[in-house]
Amino acid sequence: MTSSNPPQTGFEAQLGVFKRGAATFLGPEELKAKLALGRPLRIKLGVDPTSPELHLGHSVVLTKLRALQDLGHQAVLIIGDFTARIGDPSGRDSTRPPLSQEQIAKNAETYGEQAFKILIRDKTELRRNSEWLGDFLKTGLLETLKTLTAQQILAREDFKERLKTNAPLTLLEMLYPVFQAYDSIAVKADVELGGNDQLTNLLMGRRLMEGAGLKPQLVLTTPLLVGTDGVQKMSKSYGNMVALTDVPEEMFGKIMRVSDDLMMAYYEALTDAPLEPVRKLHPLEAKKGLAETIVARYHGPDAAKAARERFERVFSERKAPEDAAKMAVPPGLSLSEIIVRAGAAKSKNEARRLITQDAVRLDGAKVSQDVPLAERGSFLVQVGRRRFVRVDVG
């Protein structure tokens, strides 16, 4: 369903929503001109269904899209079922493994359902880029390529790095930005959103839209969310993610492991809460508020309240056994190393087996991969049903 009523919020208020938490926003003056048209802007976000799960890292840009949707603009969510066959090379130092059509189709269904945990379903235009990219490949690609140079394509830092190290770079990957840019032409985007690693792709959209005689899209990127380890970007492969499908108590516990410094970045990227009042709270209370807010978004307020009460009962009120061991460790140790030091496993291999068998909890949340703990903080590690150890890192 599309929206036809123009947004009522004034320019300065809208600009504030656009800029909040943005890494890059190209076009404040262009925004004023587009708003003067008196219609909702078409805000495009494209996502390639490369895995079955979305996590909070994905939700950053979805949250921004929802904020703009709440202003009265038209959300256009594109599931990249065509571009997923190529694999986005942004920020990659190697070619992505190819996905089968069956995997892409299954992931695409999952993405749509998970995205609507954030977006308003009946106010979102949901598209798949296979609708137009097949025809573009047959009839429009050659004409478009005549307007681009090899230097423009190869100027990307990620491409230059791969050429420098002699890492494979396929011609199809080099064309990926062109396909993504054509999506903007197909849906007549006024604004395109993306993670900060997408900036080059989004700028290509501006270039191709101008070449097609269209007003170029504004470009807005969001920072890449650092994972719960406080070191690397959130990713399933790094074992530092909070999945949108995590059960409430796991989601709450994982967010409570985030460092105090990182917590404010999460507030800005993942909520619309005013930041100044949050800064005045005790860090523990602020973090509980963050965790409850995020759990409520994906599971509802009742589940969020129950998850908070459980956390406070078990951890804040220290309901672990009275004789739970306490241990101080230096920063940088992995969870498996800590389990061995606590005497809960004889070797790191055994500790890793316990982790993969869901026998280990960190602050109440199951841990399925061996992860490093944050640089500083206090954590309750549980191995099996009865082994508890309070670990102080720092």
N, C-alpha and C positions, 0 to 999 in steps of 0.2 A: 504494500500500500504506500502511496506517495502522499506527501503533504503539500497543500496549496496555499495555506495561510502564511503570510510573511511574519518573520520573528518580530516580536514587540520590544525586545530589550534594546537599549541604546547602544551606540557604537562603542563607547568606552567600556561599558560592562561586558559587551561581547568580546572586545579585544582582550580583556582580562582573562576570560575563559579560554580563549585561543592560546594565550601566551603562558598560562599557568603550567609549570612543569615541562614546558617545551624545551628541547635541545636546540632546535632551529625553527624559526618561523619567518619565511620569506614572503613578504607582501602585505604589511599592515596598511599601507596606502591603497593597495589593490583591494584589500578587504573592504575598505570604506566604499570604494567604487562599486564593488559587487553587491554590498548591502543596499546601496542606493537603488538597485534594480527593483527592490520591494518584493522579493520572492525568497523562499527558502533556498539556501545554497545546497548544492549537491556535494556531499562530503564522502569521498571515496576511500575505502580501505580494502586492500587486497591481501588475502592470506592463502598460502599454498598448503594444502593438506598433506604434509610430509610425515606426520606421526599421528597416532590416535588420540593423544591427550594435549589439551591446552593447559598452560600453567600461568602463574601470576605474571611472569614475564610477558606472555602474550596479552594478558589483560590490561597492561598499561595503555596500549594504543586503543584497545576496545573501550576502556574507561573514558579516554579522551573523546572517542566517537560518541559515546553515550552522553557526555556533557554537552557536546554540540547538538546532539539530537534533542536534548532537553531545552535548548534555546529555540527550537522550532525548525532546525535545518533537517534536510533529508539525508539520512544515512544510506549509503550504497555499499553493501558488503559483497565483495567479489571473492568467491571460492576459486582459487587458481587450479582447477582440475586439468587444464591444458599446460600451464607453466610448471606444474609439479612434475610433469614428465621430463622437463629440462633440468630443473633444480636451480634455485637461486644461488649464484656464485658470490653474493655479497658477503664480505668478511671471511671467505673460505680460502684455505691454502691448498685445497685439493678438490677434485670433482666429487660431487655427491653420488652415493650409490643410487642406481636407477630403481624406481618403484614400479610395480606392476599396475596395470589398469585397475585390477581388483582392489589392491591396497589403497590406491588413490580414491576410488569410489567409496570404500568403507570409511576412510579417514574423513572424506568430505562430509558425509552424513554426520559423523561425530562432531566435526568443527561447527557445523551449523547449529546443532543442539546446544553445544557448550557456549557458543557466542551469545545465544539468547538468554543465558543467565545474566548477561550484562545489558544487552541491547533490548529495545522495545520491539517485539516481534512484528506487530502489525503496523509499525511505523518504519520498518526497514525494508529497503529494496534489496533482495537477495538474488545475486546473479552468479553464473559460472562462466569463466572466460572461454570455455570450449564453445559457447554460443557464437562467438565471432572470430576467434583466432584461427580456426580451421580455414575459414574463407579468406582471412587476411593473408595466411600463408600462401594460398593459391593465387590471390589476385592483387594484393596490395604491398606485399613485402618488398618486391624488387623496386618498385617506385620509391618506397620509403628509404631503402638502402642507398639510392642515388643521392640522397640529401645528406648522408652521414659519411664521415671519414674514418679510416682506421685509427688515426691519431686520437679522435674524440673517444672512440671506444676503449682504446688501450691506455688512455690517460688515468683510468681508475687505479687507485693505490693497490687494491687487492690483485688486479690483473698484473700490474707492474712487478709486484712481489713474486708472483708465480713465474713470470717470465725470467726474473732475476735468478731464481733458484732452479730454473729449468723444470718446474712442476708442470704436469699436463694442464693445458687450458684448451678446451674444445671450442670449435667454432660455434656450436650451439649455445654454449654458455655465454659467449661474447654477444650473442643475439638476444639473450634473456632480457636486458633492459629495454630493448626495442619492443618486445612483446608486452612487457608490463606497461610501457608508455602507451601502447595502442589501446590498452584497457581504458585509459583516461579519455581517449577520443571516443571510444565506443559508448561510454556512459555519460559523456559530456560533463566531466568532473569540474567543479569550481575549486575544490580543495582536495588534495590527497594527503592522507596521513600515513606514517610508517615509522618504524624504529630508526634510530640514528644511523644504523648501518645501511639504510635504504636511501640515503640522501641522493646518491648519484642516480639511482633508478628514477626517483621522483623528479629530479631535474631534467632527465631525458623526456619525461612526460610533458614538461613545459615546452621543451624544444619541438617535439613532434606536434603538439597542439597548435603552436604558432604556425608551423609549416602547413597544417591542415586548415588554416584560416579561422581557428577558434581562439577565444580569449584564453591565455595560458592559466593553468591551475595554480592556486597558491600551494605552497609546500610547508608542511608542518611535521617535524619529526620529534619523537620522544626518546628519552635516554633508555639505554638497555638496562634492565633491572638486574642488580647484583643479587646473586643467590643467597640462601640462608647461611652459607659459609663466610660471607663477607668478603670474598676474594674474586671469584669468577662470575661471569654472567649466569643468570639462572638457566639451567639446562638439565634435562633428564640424564644426559651422559655424565654430568659432573656430580650427580646425586645431591644437588642442592636446591631442588625445586619444590614448590608447593603447587600441586595439581589442582585444577578446578574441581576435579572429581574426588579429591581426598575427603574422607568422612570428617565431620565437624571437629571431633577431639584431636584428630591428627593435624588438621589444618591449623587449629588454635595452637597446639603445641609447637609446630614448626615455626609459626610466626613469633612465638615467644622466645625462640632461640636467636632471633635477629639481634644484632648489636644495637646499642642505644643510638649510635651515630647513624647507622643505616635506617633505623626506624623512621626518622624524619623524611628521608627520601621515599620510603614506602608510603607515608602519609600523603606526601605531595603527589606521587604518581598514581596511587591506587584509591584515593578518596577525594571527596570535595570538602573535607572538614577544614575550617579556618586554622591556620598553622600557629598563630601567636598564642591562642589559649592552650594549645597542645604543649608548646614549649614551656609553659608555666607549671605543667603537671610534673609530679614525680615520674621519672622514666618508667618505673614498673607499671604505674597506673596508666600512663600513656600507651605503653605497649599492649596492655590488656584491652584498652579501648580500641586500638588498631586491630588486634586479633578478633575481637568481637564484631567490629564493623565489617571486616572482610568475610568472616564466617556467615554473618547475617545475609550478606549479598548472595551467597551461593547456596545457603541451606535454610535461610529464614531466621527471624529474630529469636524464636523459641529454642531452636537448636544452638544458636550462638550463645544464648544465656546459659543453657545447660552445659555447653563446653567450657564456658568461663567458670561456672560453679565447680565443675569437676577439677579443672586445673587448680583453682584456689584451694580446694579441699585436699588434693593430693600433693601439690607442690608448694604453693605459697604458704599453706599451713603446715607443710612438712609432715604429711601423714605417712611418709615412708617409715619403715621400721625404725624404732628408737636406736637400734644398734647398727644402722646403716653406716658403712665405712666412709671415711672422708680422705680425700687424696688431692694433693696439689701437684700439678704438672706444668711443664713449660709450654709455651705456644707452639703450634705446628704439628702436634701429634695427631695421628689418625685415630678414629674411634676403635679400630682393631687393636692398636698399640695400647690404648688406655684399658681396654678389656683384659689384655694380657697382664698389664701392670697391676690391675685390681685382683688378679688371681682367678678371674672368671673363665679363663681359657688358657690352655697350655702353650698355644702358638697363635701367630697372627692368622694362619690358615684356618685354624679351628674357630677363631673369633669371626672371621669373614663368613664361615659356614653358618654360624649362629645368626649373623646379620641377614644373610640371604634367606634364612629360614624363618624370618620375622620373629626371632626370639629376643630381639634387642629393642629397647625403647629409649629415646632421648627426650627428656622432659615430657614424658607421657606419650610421645608420638612414635609409632613404629618407624624404624630405619631399615631400608632395604638395600642400601649400598654403603660401603666403607667411605666415610667422609671425614675431612679434618674438622676439628672444632674451631670455633671463632678464636680470635687472638686473645680475648680476655672474657671472663665471665664465670658464672657458676652453673653447673649442669648436673642434673640427676640422671645417671645411667642405670638402667634396669636390664639385667640379663636373666631371661627366664621369668618365673613367677616370684622368686624370693630373693634374688641377689640384687642389692641396691648399692650404689656408691655415689657419693656427692663429690664431684670433681671441680676443683677450682683451677682455672687456666689463667696464667699470668705471672 
